[in-house]
Amino acid sequence: MPHLPTADIACPYCGETITLVVDDSAGDQRYVEDCHVCCRPIEVRVSVDDDGMVAVDAWGQDEA
């Protein structure tokens, strides 16, 4: 079974670097994941381009 890609992001609340495991088989997606350090909700957007490259954006729920 192939390994899922990971992405290191900085929590928009506490600033700690956390590692997200990304399920790229679902294509583009948007979801909420709690910070593993401070437990606050982080909005996550995963984009998969035509070549299969994964990009991850993350921001706090209080950001526009």
N, C-alpha and C positions, 0 to 999 in steps of 0.2 A: 504494500500500500504506500503511495507517495506521501511525503511529508507536506503538511500545510505550511504556507509561508508565514513569516512573522513580521511584525513592524514594531519598532521602538518609537514611542511617542512620549512627549512631556505632558503630564497631567496639567490641564489649564487652571486647576485650583491650587494644588500643592506643589507643582513643579517637578515632582519626582518622575523619573523615566520609568515607564512600564512597557512591557512587551505584550502585544496583542497577537493572538493566533488568528489568521485570516482564512476564512473558507472561500477561496477564489472560485470554486466550482459553481457558485450561485451567480456569478457575474457581478454587475454593479449592484450595490446595496447600501442601505443606510440603517443604522440601528443605534441603540444606547447600550453602553457597557460601563459598569461601575469601575472607578479607579481601584486598583488592588491595594493602594496605600491609605487613601483618605475616604474611600467608599462613595465619593460624589459621582453623579451621572455624567458621562462624557458622550457627546454626540459623535458618532463615527461614520464616515463615508468611505466606502471602498469602491474604487474604479478599476476595471480591468480593460486594458486596451486590446486591439486586434492581435498583438503579438503575445498576449498573455501576461504582460507586465502589470503588476499590481501597484496602485497608489493609494495611500491611506491619509485622510485628513481627519483631524479631531479638534473639537472645540467644546467649551462649556455650554450648558444649556442657557446661561444668562447672556451669551454672546449672540449678536444678530448674524 
